[in-house]
């Protein structure tokens, strides 16, 4: 049986080849920015959930974040920056509606509360 010839296409790549640095997470991956924002946002919401009394300012920040997320999700669909299929459009619109409803309920709760919200 003849030996297989190793061509340039099948040769293993050299380890001296330059790679992108691992921690350049902001370049060419806009989804990572969103993910990092959501990690911080979830940490804030989780921390607020463990408090006996929630500061009104931080609750307002959460409500504003939900409102901005809702508007940005709808704007993304109309901007043409992405071209999701029908299922993707339905998903983005549905999550925008749910997050918008949560923001409205949070706003109603904040308005009815006093200076600091009891958990």
TAUR-V329177 format. One record per residue. N is the residue number from 1. SS is DSSP state (h for helix, s for strand, l for the rest). PSI is psi in degrees with one decimal (NA if undefined). Layout:
# TAUR-V329177
<<N	SS	PSI> <N	SS	PSI>>
This chain:
# TAUR-V329177
<<1	l	128.3> <2	l	148.4> <3	l	146.2> <4	l	137.7> <5	l	138.9> <6	l	115.6> <7	l	177.3> <8	l	-31.9> <9	l	-31.0> <10	l	-6.2> <11	l	141.2> <12	l	146.6> <13	l	146.4> <14	l	143.8> <15	l	-9.6> <16	l	-2.6> <17	l	140.5> <18	l	133.0> <19	l	159.0> <20	l	139.7> <21	l	142.7> <22	l	-33.2> <23	l	20.4> <24	l	69.0> <25	l	-10.4> <26	l	-15.7> <27	l	132.4> <28	l	13.9> <29	l	78.0> <30	h	-24.1> <31	h	-27.5> <32	h	-36.0> <33	h	-45.5> <34	h	-42.8> <35	h	-42.5> <36	h	-38.4> <37	h	-44.4> <38	h	-30.4> <39	h	-46.7> <40	h	-40.9> <41	h	-44.2> <42	h	-36.7> <43	h	-42.3> <44	h	-46.4> <45	h	-40.8> <46	h	-42.1> <47	h	-43.0> <48	h	-35.1> <49	h	-19.1> <50	l	-4.4> <51	l	143.9> <52	l	-41.3> <53	s	129.9> <54	s	129.2> <55	s	134.4> <56	h	-36.5> <57	h	-43.4> <58	h	-36.7> <59	h	-40.0> <60	h	-35.6> <61	h	-41.6> <62	h	-43.6> <63	h	-44.1> <64	h	-39.4> <65	h	-41.7> <66	h	-40.4> <67	h	-43.6> <68	h	-40.0> <69	h	-42.3> <70	h	-49.8> <71	h	-42.0> <72	h	-35.2> <73	h	-44.4> <74	h	-41.2> <75	h	-36.1> <76	h	-40.5> <77	h	-39.5> <78	h	-14.7> <79	h	-26.5> <80	l	4.2> <81	l	-27.7> <82	l	156.3> <83	l	73.9> <84	l	158.2> <85	l	-175.7> <86	h	-42.2> <87	h	-40.4> <88	h	-42.0> <89	h	-42.9> <90	h	-42.6> <91	h	-47.2> <92	h	-42.8> <93	h	-41.6> <94	h	-43.9> <95	h	-31.7> <96	h	-39.7> <97	h	-44.3> <98	h	-46.4> <99	h	-38.0> <100	h	-40.5> <101	h	-40.8> <102	h	-41.1> <103	h	-41.2> <104	h	-43.9> <105	h	-39.1> <106	h	-40.0> <107	h	-42.1> <108	h	-43.5> <109	h	-39.3> <110	h	-41.3> <111	h	-35.6> <112	h	-13.5> <113	l	173.3> <114	l	-143.4> <115	l	-45.4> <116	s	138.6> <117	s	132.3> <118	s	140.5> <119	l	NA>>
